[in-house]
Every structure is written in structure tokens, then in C-alpha cells.
Amino acid sequence: MNKKTEVFSKIKGGLIVSCQALDNEPLYSSYIMSRMAYAAQLGGACGIRANSPEDITKIKETVDLPVIGLYKKNFKDSEVYITPTEECVDALMESKPDIIAIDATDRLRPFGITLDEFFKKIRSKYPDMIFMGDCSCLEDGIHAEKLGFDLVGTTLCGYTNDTQDTELPNISLMKQLTSTLKIPVIAEGGIWSPGELKAAIDSGVHAAVVGTAITRPMEITKRFVNAIRV
């Protein structure tokens, strides 16, 4: 069994928990994210999605689950922030994630680089890495498959100008992608409840990611507080 087949087998039909905290959030700490990942593993998660080489390294020291790694970086000349540059990919490779997630929308990357130019270069540089395309729509997914991505996710639906008013989770998009593509589809974005997770899995996706509803207590608290405010 090759690496890709093994990783895909481990996550099939399961819950991937996103353990991320940005530097302006209360739980920003590689150690804390590693404990979040450990709690997720004990709860039955089949994988972890994590941001930054530091967090990924610490998480892989703590849990024995496939890790989808990404590197969030903001640039003034681009809306792309999920693993936007070759240098980000290089840094992630040092932390040895099982999968690397990359923005796969048609938006220009930093310095005016297209997705096609970018992916061709990193695929040539790292031919054996499993790359996940974070998509916003069906067209993104179709294009990502043609470029050679190994799997795609619905991660960016609702987070681009064209999709910002979309109600999440977008089960319809999940069904469109799974019925159109030959590569695995990962459901991600706006899954708040066990019922929504079940609906996502039932749409035919390979696995599903849940983040905020599990690992961001500040946002979870806000949701409860808002429910009782008049």
C-alpha cells in the first residue's frame, strides 16, 4: 500500500478536527494545539488539520493521526492566504505533514503568480507529497483535479467574493463535487452540529473537517451568549 492509499484509507468516512489558533486568539500555542489534537484523537477523530510548521511538528509528536498541514500567511497584494507561496510549502515540508492544503481558487497568488504556475512548480519539486486543493466552487474543484491535486475540499466556499453569501455548510456543493470528480472530496466549512456532519458524510464525501465548533471555545461561547441576548 503506497502512502497516498494508506492516508486516504485512514481518513475515509471519518471526522478530521481542525486545531488552529491565530496569534490574536487566546489559545495561540503549539503546545495547546497539540493537546487539542490529542483530545480529538481520544474522541475518535481520524485526522487533524493544522496551521504552521511549529504546530504541525508539535501535533505529530503528540498524536498518531494523518495531519493536513497548511501555512496561513497574509500578503498585501493577494487575497490568497492558505499556503500562498513556495516558501510556505518548503517550510511545511520540514514539519512532515501527511497532506499539504493549498488555496485552489482562481485568485492570483502573491507577486501575481497564477495557481497553474504555482502548482506546476511545487508538484515538480515535491512529486510524492499529497496536495489538497481548498476550493470555493465546483469550477475550482474541476480545475484542481486537472492540475493534479490529489484531493479537494470545500474549505473556501463562503470565503471568496463570489461565494461570500453562501449558506454553510454547502451540502449541494459537496454533492456536485463528489458526482463530478474522480479524486476524493473533503467537506469543510460551517459544520456546527453532529447532524450537519452526518449530512456532509452522507453527501458522498471522503471525510469531513470540523474546526470552530470543536476547538475554538471563544467562538463557541459567543454562539451560546448570542442565543440568550435580547
Disulfide bonds with the S-S distance in Angstrom:
none
